[in-house]
Each structure stands twice: as C-alpha cells, then as structure tokens.
Amino acid sequence: MDKMQKDTAYYMDLIDQIEAIRGKNNKNWMDLLRLAFKHAPAEAGAIMAEIYQMDGDISSLARKLSGKE
C-alpha cells in the first residue's frame, strides 16, 4: 500500500470513529433537550434560540471557507 492509500485509509478510519461517537452523543443531546423542555421550557427555548443563532454564524463562516458564499 502506498503512502496516499495509507493516508486515505487513516482519514477514513478517523471519520468512521467520529461518526460513531457523534451518533452516540446525539442521543445524549436529545435526552438533555427532553429534560430541559420538560422542566424549564421557556429557558430551554431561549438557550436553543442562542444555539441556533450561533450555528447560523458558523454556517456563514463555513460557506466562506468552502467558497460557496
């Protein structure tokens, strides 16, 4: 296996590991949201609005990096 194939296999393995961890962590996020909205829906909604706004800011910057703005 040449170096490029090794590098590609290495990166693909890391991506697979990240995907597996993200899948597990997504359940944690959903459980946290359920608790927050069950016990303090107004406060949880306000926090979600802030998160949504910041996600939009991140997406805007990512579009600039990708040349898709």
HELIX and SHEET records of a PDB file:
HELIX    1   1 LYS A    3  HIS A   39  1                                  37    
HELIX    2   2 PRO A   41  SER A   66  1                                  26    
END                                                                             
